[in-house]
């Protein structure tokens, strides 16, 4: 998922939704057997795609409300309501007049989707939503023989920035720069696997668009403060570390 760092708490208190218990009950009642969805009905966010593939969101990827996303994040990924609502609220600019969106709407450029993705091509390259195996392999290479951590994510981020600059791509607007930082650490935070992601967990998530059992079964609460803290750590490594 993506969200700007600035104004996230204001977003929660300004647009707080109604009691989510009914939506949560609906999500819990669904079959969560994994079934890979058609790319034609998916967007560039592997997390939302995975939630649909595992039945926490509508499997056809259509007519999704932010409230349903909020409930899915709380149910599947054990996010507290503040974090889940804050993330889900970022989808509202993509919603139709009836308050729903389809996963393919996530492809709309420079709303929440942006260039300099770790695993997707830029919008100007004609396909900003299809998973790129070669780009994923580069993430694993950035981690060397060890797991993926905030330090190796910083290495990946710097590499992608360099690649973008060399290609003549325009830089990200400030808002989307912050979005990209949060996105970079979002899976690490969501996984809650001790600040490190194994090659196996990363591979299952990105290549199958599936949340591994080690994540779904870990009921430790994921909080907004943790996501903000990891984003701050990433910024520190980007600004002050040269490795």
Backbone as CSV, one residue per row, in Angstrom:
resi,resn,N_x,N_y,N_z,CA_x,CA_y,CA_z,C_x,C_y,C_z
1,UNK,0.838,-1.180,0.000,0.000,0.000,0.000,0.876,1.234,0.000
2,UNK,0.210,2.451,-0.318,0.949,3.685,-0.417,0.231,4.758,0.392
3,UNK,0.994,5.641,0.996,0.408,6.814,1.607,1.472,7.856,1.822
4,UNK,1.106,9.168,1.778,2.070,10.194,2.063,2.344,10.261,3.550
5,UNK,3.589,10.564,3.941,3.921,10.699,5.343,3.228,11.916,5.942
6,UNK,3.244,13.025,5.229,2.667,14.253,5.758,1.156,14.170,5.782
7,UNK,0.566,14.498,6.900,-0.884,14.584,7.009,-1.589,13.271,7.256
8,UNK,-0.872,12.184,7.589,-1.541,10.900,7.722,-2.449,10.861,8.951
9,UNK,-2.015,11.433,10.054,-2.884,11.444,11.225,-4.103,12.322,10.986
10,UNK,-3.891,13.483,10.316,-5.017,14.354,10.001,-6.019,13.619,9.127
11,UNK,-5.514,12.807,8.203,-6.394,12.050,7.317,-7.282,11.114,8.112
12,UNK,-6.714,10.481,9.139,-7.503,9.542,9.924,-8.624,10.247,10.669
13,UNK,-8.289,11.328,11.357,-9.300,11.989,12.170,-10.299,12.775,11.335
14,UNK,-9.890,13.222,10.144,-10.790,13.982,9.295,-11.832,13.095,8.630
15,UNK,-11.466,11.866,8.295,-12.356,11.036,7.490,-12.646,9.681,8.133
16,UNK,-12.653,9.648,9.451,-12.853,8.387,10.145,-14.175,7.742,9.733
17,UNK,-14.117,6.456,9.445,-15.288,5.758,8.934,-16.184,5.288,10.061
18,UNK,-17.330,4.720,9.688,-18.253,4.166,10.656,-17.685,2.872,11.232
19,UNK,-18.400,2.312,12.187,-17.988,1.088,12.857,-17.667,0.007,11.824
20,UNK,-16.433,-0.527,11.849,-16.035,-1.490,10.807,-16.438,-2.925,11.095
21,UNK,-17.133,-3.183,12.202,-17.375,-4.574,12.594,-18.193,-5.360,11.570
22,UNK,-19.135,-4.714,10.913,-19.934,-5.416,9.913,-19.083,-5.826,8.717
23,UNK,-18.212,-4.912,8.273,-17.317,-5.244,7.157,-16.342,-6.342,7.560
24,UNK,-15.828,-6.274,8.781,-14.895,-7.294,9.255,-15.571,-8.665,9.276
25,UNK,-16.813,-8.710,9.756,-17.550,-9.978,9.784,-17.733,-10.524,8.375
26,UNK,-17.984,-9.630,7.416,-18.141,-10.059,6.027,-16.842,-10.649,5.491
27,UNK,-15.724,-9.992,5.776,-14.420,-10.488,5.328,-14.119,-11.844,5.957
28,UNK,-14.396,-11.978,7.243,-14.093,-13.223,7.954,-14.908,-14.400,7.426
29,UNK,-16.081,-14.113,6.875,-16.960,-15.180,6.396,-16.547,-15.735,5.034
30,UNK,-15.621,-15.064,4.360,-15.229,-15.475,3.010,-14.246,-16.645,3.032
31,UNK,-14.165,-17.331,1.896,-13.180,-18.390,1.698,-11.850,-17.739,1.336
32,UNK,-10.810,-18.049,2.086,-9.517,-17.401,1.869,-8.493,-18.326,1.210
33,UNK,-8.982,-19.316,0.509,-8.097,-20.155,-0.287,-7.465,-19.318,-1.402
34,UNK,-6.171,-19.493,-1.586,-5.464,-18.711,-2.610,-5.863,-19.159,-4.003
35,UNK,-6.167,-18.166,-4.848,-6.450,-18.421,-6.267,-5.981,-17.204,-7.053
36,UNK,-4.986,-17.385,-7.892,-4.384,-16.258,-8.617,-5.389,-15.638,-9.582
37,UNK,-5.580,-14.325,-9.483,-6.508,-13.627,-10.353,-5.885,-13.237,-11.678
38,UNK,-6.706,-12.925,-12.631,-6.273,-12.504,-13.961,-5.630,-11.123,-13.882
39,UNK,-4.467,-10.938,-14.497,-3.770,-9.655,-14.478,-4.636,-8.543,-15.077
40,UNK,-5.568,-8.913,-15.948,-6.455,-7.920,-16.553,-7.343,-7.256,-15.519
41,UNK,-7.499,-7.886,-14.357,-8.351,-7.358,-13.294,-7.545,-6.954,-12.068
42,UNK,-6.262,-6.697,-12.254,-5.394,-6.355,-11.138,-4.669,-5.033,-11.412
43,UNK,-4.121,-4.454,-10.359,-3.393,-3.204,-10.466,-1.929,-3.383,-10.137
44,UNK,-1.201,-2.291,-9.886,0.229,-2.375,-9.629,0.599,-2.655,-8.181
45,UNK,-0.384,-2.696,-7.271,-0.090,-2.913,-5.849,-0.155,-4.402,-5.524
46,UNK,0.980,-5.047,-5.264,0.949,-6.487,-4.987,0.185,-6.827,-3.721
47,UNK,0.146,-5.901,-2.761,-0.572,-6.166,-1.525,-2.068,-6.269,-1.739
48,UNK,-2.649,-5.322,-2.459,-4.080,-5.380,-2.740,-4.400,-6.547,-3.654
49,UNK,-3.525,-6.810,-4.623,-3.731,-7.966,-5.497,-3.759,-9.259,-4.674
50,UNK,-2.844,-9.371,-3.718,-2.787,-10.562,-2.881,-4.050,-10.703,-2.037
51,UNK,-4.546,-9.611,-1.508,-5.769,-9.666,-0.700,-6.951,-10.146,-1.537
52,UNK,-6.976,-9.767,-2.806,-8.025,-10.271,-3.702,-7.794,-11.744,-4.043
53,UNK,-6.547,-12.110,-4.303,-6.239,-13.506,-4.623,-6.582,-14.452,-3.473
54,UNK,-6.568,-13.918,-2.250,-6.834,-14.747,-1.079,-8.221,-14.486,-0.482
55,UNK,-9.067,-13.766,-1.222,-10.457,-13.628,-0.846,-10.769,-12.642,0.247
56,UNK,-9.808,-11.812,0.638,-10.085,-10.776,1.634,-10.718,-9.544,0.974
57,UNK,-10.463,-9.384,-0.317,-11.153,-8.424,-1.166,-11.889,-9.217,-2.238
58,UNK,-12.860,-8.609,-2.922,-13.559,-9.337,-3.992,-12.563,-9.934,-4.981
59,UNK,-12.731,-11.198,-5.291,-11.757,-11.900,-6.122,-11.691,-11.362,-7.548
60,UNK,-12.788,-10.762,-8.017,-12.753,-10.194,-9.366,-12.103,-8.821,-9.389
61,UNK,-11.714,-8.305,-8.216,-11.025,-7.018,-8.147,-11.901,-5.831,-8.459
62,UNK,-13.220,-5.989,-8.349,-14.137,-4.929,-8.773,-15.047,-4.473,-7.631
63,UNK,-15.499,-3.213,-7.746,-16.496,-2.641,-6.831,-16.068,-2.760,-5.366
64,UNK,-14.845,-2.314,-5.122,-14.257,-2.368,-3.784,-14.433,-1.011,-3.103
65,UNK,-14.816,-1.015,-1.856,-14.915,0.225,-1.095,-13.702,0.371,-0.183
66,UNK,-13.320,1.602,0.151,-12.250,1.783,1.143,-12.559,1.091,2.464
67,UNK,-13.853,1.047,2.849,-14.215,0.361,4.087,-13.897,-1.127,4.012
68,UNK,-14.099,-1.728,2.843,-13.765,-3.146,2.677,-12.253,-3.346,2.750
69,UNK,-11.484,-2.435,2.154,-10.024,-2.514,2.244,-9.583,-2.398,3.694
70,UNK,-10.167,-1.459,4.419,-9.835,-1.286,5.830,-10.085,-2.579,6.609
71,UNK,-11.235,-3.189,6.398,-11.560,-4.425,7.100,-10.619,-5.551,6.702
72,UNK,-10.254,-5.614,5.427,-9.329,-6.648,4.960,-7.960,-6.495,5.609
73,UNK,-7.480,-5.270,5.717,-6.176,-5.026,6.332,-6.183,-5.398,7.807
74,UNK,-7.290,-5.115,8.485,-7.398,-5.456,9.901,-7.507,-6.960,10.101
75,UNK,-8.241,-7.626,9.214,-8.495,-9.061,9.368,-7.300,-9.901,8.937
76,UNK,-6.807,-9.662,7.735,-5.744,-10.513,7.192,-4.380,-10.169,7.763
77,UNK,-4.108,-8.860,7.899,-2.755,-8.411,8.225,-2.627,-7.826,9.616
78,UNK,-3.670,-7.937,10.403,-3.622,-7.594,11.832,-3.213,-6.145,12.082
79,UNK,-3.648,-5.258,11.197,-3.398,-3.835,11.403,-4.412,-3.279,12.390
80,UNK,-3.977,-2.317,13.219,-4.958,-1.651,14.054,-5.789,-0.707,13.193
81,UNK,-6.858,-0.189,13.762,-7.789,0.559,12.943,-7.178,1.853,12.415
82,UNK,-6.337,2.492,13.184,-5.721,3.747,12.736,-4.909,3.516,11.467
83,UNK,-4.050,2.500,11.477,-3.221,2.219,10.300,-4.084,1.766,9.124
84,UNK,-5.005,0.835,9.375,-5.830,0.314,8.280,-6.675,1.415,7.649
85,UNK,-7.265,2.262,8.474,-8.103,3.333,7.934,-7.259,4.365,7.182
86,UNK,-6.098,4.680,7.717,-5.234,5.652,7.057,-4.815,5.169,5.675
87,UNK,-4.448,3.904,5.577,-4.058,3.346,4.283,-5.240,3.296,3.325
88,UNK,-6.367,2.800,3.802,-7.543,2.675,2.934,-8.029,4.031,2.445
89,UNK,-7.879,5.064,3.258,-8.358,6.393,2.878,-7.613,6.963,1.684
90,UNK,-6.390,6.481,1.448,-5.620,6.995,0.327,-6.227,6.588,-1.014
91,UNK,-7.144,5.637,-0.998,-7.774,5.179,-2.237,-8.960,6.041,-2.652
92,UNK,-9.413,6.913,-1.788,-10.628,7.675,-2.083,-10.548,8.507,-3.359
93,UNK,-9.392,9.114,-3.707,-9.334,9.855,-4.971,-9.575,8.992,-6.211
94,UNK,-9.455,7.688,-6.076,-9.670,6.782,-7.195,-11.113,6.293,-7.285
95,UNK,-11.921,6.585,-6.271,-13.275,6.047,-6.217,-14.215,6.762,-7.188
96,UNK,-15.173,6.008,-7.679,-16.239,6.560,-8.501,-17.268,7.264,-7.610
97,UNK,-18.272,7.832,-8.231,-19.300,8.558,-7.485,-20.026,7.671,-6.480
98,UNK,-20.069,6.370,-6.757,-20.750,5.464,-5.830,-19.844,4.989,-4.701
99,UNK,-18.620,5.528,-4.642,-17.710,5.188,-3.555,-16.943,3.906,-3.743
100,UNK,-16.948,3.338,-4.941,-16.223,2.100,-5.201,-15.116,2.315,-6.230
101,UNK,-14.195,1.384,-6.258,-13.134,1.379,-7.263,-12.830,-0.056,-7.635
102,UNK,-12.154,-0.241,-8.757,-11.642,-1.540,-9.170,-10.130,-1.529,-9.002
103,UNK,-9.531,-2.689,-8.843,-8.075,-2.733,-8.697,-7.367,-2.133,-9.901
104,UNK,-7.957,-2.256,-11.094,-7.316,-1.667,-12.265,-7.246,-0.140,-12.169
105,UNK,-8.091,0.467,-11.356,-8.037,1.916,-11.186,-6.749,2.353,-10.503
106,UNK,-6.097,1.424,-9.824,-4.821,1.728,-9.184,-3.738,2.055,-10.206
107,UNK,-3.979,1.712,-11.479,-2.993,2.002,-12.522,-2.943,3.482,-12.879
108,UNK,-3.938,4.249,-12.460,-3.987,5.666,-12.809,-2.729,6.360,-12.295
109,UNK,-2.021,7.013,-13.192,-0.685,7.514,-12.886,-0.710,8.753,-11.995
110,UNK,0.228,8.767,-11.041,0.474,9.902,-10.153,-0.709,10.266,-9.265
111,UNK,-1.530,9.264,-8.952,-2.516,9.440,-7.886,-1.964,8.744,-6.651
112,UNK,-1.920,7.414,-6.683,-1.128,6.672,-5.694,-0.045,5.844,-6.385
113,UNK,-0.277,5.443,-7.637,0.768,4.794,-8.445,1.781,5.852,-8.871
114,UNK,3.049,5.450,-8.960,4.099,6.414,-9.305,5.268,5.685,-9.961
115,UNK,6.141,6.471,-10.583,7.362,5.919,-11.174,8.351,5.512,-10.078
116,UNK,9.442,4.908,-10.493,10.528,4.448,-9.620,10.072,3.284,-8.738
117,UNK,9.133,2.500,-9.230,8.728,1.284,-8.526,9.891,0.306,-8.483
118,UNK,9.891,-0.548,-7.473,10.913,-1.580,-7.378,10.644,-2.748,-8.323
119,UNK,9.373,-3.000,-8.656,9.033,-4.207,-9.416,8.161,-3.950,-10.644
120,UNK,7.844,-2.674,-10.929,7.033,-2.331,-12.092,7.738,-1.282,-12.941
121,UNK,7.449,-1.282,-14.229,7.992,-0.274,-15.122,7.316,1.063,-14.887
122,UNK,7.913,2.126,-15.403,7.317,3.455,-15.310,6.134,3.586,-16.265
123,UNK,5.284,4.516,-15.967,4.097,4.770,-16.776,4.467,5.045,-18.230
124,UNK,5.520,5.826,-18.443,5.896,6.213,-19.804,6.382,5.024,-20.622
125,UNK,6.692,3.926,-19.954,7.164,2.727,-20.646,6.007,1.845,-21.128
126,UNK,4.785,2.273,-20.845,3.619,1.616,-21.415,2.959,0.541,-20.578
127,UNK,3.553,0.172,-19.456,2.967,-0.876,-18.610,3.445,-0.640,-17.179
128,UNK,2.605,-0.007,-16.386,2.996,0.348,-15.024,2.390,-0.582,-13.974
129,UNK,1.921,-1.766,-14.394,1.236,-2.639,-13.441,1.698,-4.091,-13.456
130,UNK,2.369,-4.531,-14.510,2.771,-5.934,-14.606,4.068,-6.183,-13.843
131,UNK,4.090,-7.205,-13.024,5.283,-7.602,-12.282,6.414,-7.942,-13.240
132,UNK,7.628,-7.416,-12.944,8.806,-7.628,-13.784,9.811,-8.522,-13.055
133,UNK,9.943,-9.776,-13.455,10.844,-10.699,-12.751,12.278,-10.195,-12.658
134,UNK,12.771,-9.555,-13.711,14.141,-9.058,-13.675,14.345,-7.985,-12.616
135,UNK,13.358,-7.130,-12.441,13.441,-6.092,-11.414,13.407,-6.709,-10.023
136,UNK,12.625,-7.766,-9.865,12.582,-8.455,-8.571,13.913,-9.130,-8.273
137,UNK,14.512,-9.741,-9.269,15.816,-10.381,-9.069,16.858,-9.380,-8.592
138,UNK,16.758,-8.149,-9.085,17.701,-7.110,-8.665,17.539,-6.778,-7.179
139,UNK,16.314,-6.850,-6.664,16.103,-6.629,-5.229,16.834,-7.692,-4.419
140,UNK,16.722,-8.938,-4.840,17.413,-10.019,-4.149,18.924,-9.839,-4.228
141,UNK,19.411,-9.388,-5.372,20.842,-9.154,-5.524,21.314,-8.037,-4.612
142,UNK,20.481,-7.034,-4.421,20.843,-5.933,-3.519,21.038,-6.431,-2.089
143,UNK,20.344,-7.495,-1.723,20.448,-8.043,-0.376,21.629,-9.000,-0.227
144,UNK,22.265,-9.359,-1.327,23.395,-10.278,-1.270,22.988,-11.641,-0.760
145,UNK,23.775,-12.188,0.175,23.498,-13.516,0.720,22.544,-13.481,1.909
146,UNK,22.186,-12.277,2.328,21.357,-12.150,3.520,19.913,-11.816,3.196
147,UNK,19.136,-11.540,4.243,17.732,-11.172,4.042,17.613,-9.722,3.588
148,UNK,16.427,-9.354,3.175,16.134,-7.961,2.852,15.801,-7.214,4.140
149,UNK,16.473,-6.095,4.359,16.292,-5.275,5.554,16.128,-3.813,5.121
150,UNK,15.961,-2.939,6.073,15.859,-1.523,5.720,17.137,-1.051,5.025
151,UNK,18.288,-1.552,5.470,19.545,-1.164,4.831,19.595,-1.610,3.373
152,UNK,19.168,-2.826,3.089,19.218,-3.287,1.698,18.119,-2.619,0.869
153,UNK,17.005,-2.277,1.507,15.965,-1.517,0.805,16.499,-0.149,0.407
154,UNK,17.288,0.470,1.275,17.912,1.749,0.930,18.844,1.580,-0.269
155,UNK,19.544,0.457,-0.316,20.428,0.166,-1.452,19.611,0.050,-2.741
156,UNK,18.485,-0.638,-2.657,17.598,-0.775,-3.819,17.038,0.571,-4.238
157,UNK,16.642,1.361,-3.267,16.063,2.671,-3.580,17.077,3.565,-4.296
158,UNK,18.318,3.583,-3.789,19.356,4.399,-4.430,19.634,3.902,-5.843
159,UNK,19.650,2.583,-6.009,19.883,2.026,-7.349,18.781,2.445,-8.317
160,UNK,17.534,2.360,-7.882,16.430,2.746,-8.750,16.469,4.236,-9.076
161,UNK,16.846,5.053,-8.111,16.983,6.483,-8.378,18.051,6.732,-9.442
162,UNK,19.168,6.028,-9.341,20.249,6.186,-10.304,19.803,5.745,-11.694
163,UNK,19.093,4.619,-11.757,18.599,4.118,-13.038,17.635,5.105,-13.683
164,UNK,16.772,5.683,-12.866,15.809,6.652,-13.378,16.513,7.902,-13.902
165,UNK,17.505,8.379,-13.163,18.236,9.577,-13.580,18.959,9.323,-14.896
166,UNK,19.589,8.162,-15.015,20.332,7.832,-16.228,19.416,7.670,-17.435
167,UNK,18.158,7.306,-17.191,17.212,7.123,-18.291,16.555,8.428,-18.719
168,UNK,16.839,9.507,-17.980,16.250,10.792,-18.302,14.831,10.962,-17.791
169,UNK,14.402,10.117,-16.868,13.045,10.197,-16.333,12.889,11.449,-15.469
170,UNK,11.690,12.028,-15.450,11.450,13.166,-14.567,11.446,12.712,-13.119
171,UNK,11.857,13.571,-12.213,11.842,13.220,-10.802,10.424,13.155,-10.255
172,UNK,10.279,12.511,-9.115,8.976,12.425,-8.482,8.588,13.749,-7.832
173,UNK,7.323,14.143,-7.915,6.852,15.276,-7.115,7.059,14.962,-5.633
174,UNK,7.135,15.998,-4.802,7.452,15.801,-3.389,6.475,14.844,-2.720
175,UNK,5.177,14.992,-2.977,4.189,14.125,-2.331,4.445,12.668,-2.692
176,UNK,4.701,12.413,-3.967,4.914,11.036,-4.399,6.279,10.507,-3.976
177,UNK,7.222,11.402,-3.730,8.501,10.962,-3.161,8.261,10.341,-1.795
178,UNK,7.454,10.995,-0.971,7.140,10.433,0.346,6.324,9.144,0.213
179,UNK,5.415,9.122,-0.749,4.657,7.895,-1.009,5.616,6.750,-1.320
180,UNK,6.604,7.021,-2.151,7.542,5.972,-2.561,8.369,5.460,-1.388
181,UNK,8.701,6.335,-0.454,9.451,5.912,0.728,8.627,4.968,1.590
182,UNK,7.364,5.326,1.801,6.489,4.469,2.607,6.267,3.133,1.916
183,UNK,6.043,3.194,0.615,5.849,1.968,-0.150,7.057,1.040,-0.014
184,UNK,8.241,1.624,-0.015,9.463,0.825,0.012,9.572,-0.035,1.267
185,UNK,9.048,0.459,2.384,9.161,-0.294,3.643,7.850,-0.956,4.052
186,UNK,6.794,-0.765,3.278,5.473,-1.210,3.720,5.386,-2.725,3.898
187,UNK,5.981,-3.491,2.987,5.890,-4.943,3.140,6.731,-5.426,4.309
188,UNK,7.885,-4.830,4.512,8.724,-5.177,5.654,7.963,-4.941,6.954
189,UNK,7.249,-3.815,7.026,6.468,-3.507,8.223,5.295,-4.474,8.368
190,UNK,4.585,-4.720,7.283,3.423,-5.596,7.336,3.800,-7.025,7.701
191,UNK,4.931,-7.491,7.194,5.342,-8.872,7.443,5.577,-9.134,8.923
192,UNK,6.124,-8.145,9.621,6.410,-8.280,11.052,7.231,-9.534,11.319
193,UNK,8.344,-9.647,10.570,9.221,-10.809,10.705,10.582,-10.398,11.261
194,UNK,10.564,-9.516,12.240,11.796,-9.147,12.923,12.696,-8.220,12.147
195,UNK,12.134,-7.428,11.253,12.928,-6.459,10.510,13.730,-7.052,9.373
196,UNK,13.431,-8.275,9.002,14.152,-8.939,7.907,13.185,-9.822,7.131
197,UNK,13.341,-9.816,5.813,12.501,-10.621,4.936,13.361,-11.659,4.238
198,UNK,13.028,-12.914,4.407,13.786,-13.968,3.734,13.483,-13.959,2.243
199,UNK,14.370,-14.571,1.491,14.170,-14.695,0.052,12.878,-15.447,-0.245
200,UNK,12.564,-16.452,0.583,11.373,-17.265,0.356,10.092,-16.458,0.550
201,UNK,10.056,-15.645,1.602,8.870,-14.818,1.864,8.690,-13.782,0.763
202,UNK,9.779,-13.124,0.390,9.708,-12.140,-0.688,9.234,-12.765,-1.994
203,UNK,9.775,-13.916,-2.306,9.447,-14.559,-3.572,7.984,-14.967,-3.627
204,UNK,7.478,-15.537,-2.535,6.070,-15.943,-2.517,5.156,-14.733,-2.671
205,UNK,5.490,-13.649,-1.982,4.649,-12.456,-2.039,4.652,-11.825,-3.430
206,UNK,5.831,-11.578,-3.972,5.910,-10.839,-5.233,5.583,-11.695,-6.460
207,UNK,6.052,-12.916,-6.495,5.838,-13.706,-7.705,4.455,-14.353,-7.756
208,UNK,3.896,-14.693,-6.595,2.568,-15.303,-6.566,1.472,-14.313,-6.167
209,UNK,1.879,-13.136,-5.698,0.950,-12.160,-5.131,0.071,-12.860,-4.097
210,UNK,0.762,-13.325,-3.067,0.146,-14.095,-1.991,0.850,-13.758,-0.688
211,UNK,0.076,-13.512,0.379,0.677,-13.309,1.686,0.991,-14.662,2.298
212,UNK,2.267,-14.922,2.606,2.644,-16.217,3.187,1.977,-16.443,4.544
213,UNK,1.842,-17.697,4.921,1.217,-18.050,6.195,1.955,-17.445,7.386
214,UNK,3.271,-17.287,7.260,4.042,-16.725,8.368,3.601,-15.287,8.676
215,UNK,3.028,-14.613,7.696,2.511,-13.265,7.907,1.070,-13.308,8.377
216,UNK,0.243,-14.077,7.685,-1.171,-14.158,8.051,-1.356,-14.710,9.459
217,UNK,-0.490,-15.612,9.866,-0.628,-16.244,11.170,-0.001,-15.477,12.314
218,UNK,0.725,-14.412,12.006,1.361,-13.607,13.051,0.393,-12.516,13.484
219,UNK,-0.211,-12.659,14.645,-1.264,-11.757,15.093,-0.755,-10.519,15.822
220,UNK,0.539,-10.296,15.815,1.047,-9.073,16.419,0.468,-7.864,15.691
221,UNK,0.001,-6.884,16.445,-0.675,-5.729,15.850,0.309,-4.846,15.109
222,UNK,-0.038,-4.527,13.865,0.760,-3.588,13.074,0.173,-2.191,13.288
223,UNK,1.014,-1.230,13.602,0.549,0.104,13.951,1.154,1.167,13.033
224,UNK,0.450,2.295,12.940,0.917,3.413,12.125,2.271,3.907,12.593
225,UNK,2.479,3.940,13.901,3.756,4.419,14.438,4.919,3.565,13.947
226,UNK,4.688,2.259,13.798,5.741,1.388,13.303,6.080,1.670,11.855
227,UNK,5.062,1.925,11.041,5.299,2.233,9.628,6.026,3.560,9.476
228,UNK,5.617,4.555,10.246,6.287,5.858,10.198,7.736,5.720,10.664
229,UNK,7.947,4.916,11.707,9.303,4.720,12.208,10.212,4.069,11.185
230,UNK,9.706,3.065,10.475,10.519,2.418,9.438,10.805,3.369,8.286
231,UNK,9.832,4.205,7.944,10.049,5.191,6.880,11.143,6.172,7.285
232,UNK,11.134,6.588,8.541,12.170,7.503,9.035,13.540,6.838,8.986
233,UNK,13.602,5.552,9.334,14.865,4.830,9.253,15.381,4.778,7.825
234,UNK,14.489,4.520,6.884,14.888,4.481,5.480,15.440,5.836,5.046
235,UNK,14.778,6.906,5.420,15.253,8.238,5.070,16.638,8.485,5.653
236,UNK,16.868,8.011,6.873,18.185,8.174,7.506,19.265,7.475,6.686
237,UNK,19.002,6.227,6.297,20.004,5.494,5.521,20.222,6.126,4.144
238,UNK,19.184,6.651,3.564,19.330,7.314,2.268,20.139,8.588,2.362
239,UNK,19.978,9.294,3.463,20.640,10.586,3.625,22.070,10.460,4.148
240,UNK,22.321,9.476,5.013,23.587,9.485,5.735,24.461,8.257,5.534
241,UNK,23.952,7.227,4.898,24.760,6.037,4.689,25.209,5.966,3.234
242,UNK,26.453,5.522,3.016,26.983,5.462,1.646,27.135,4.038,1.147
243,UNK,26.913,3.038,1.988,27.089,1.641,1.550,26.014,1.243,0.552
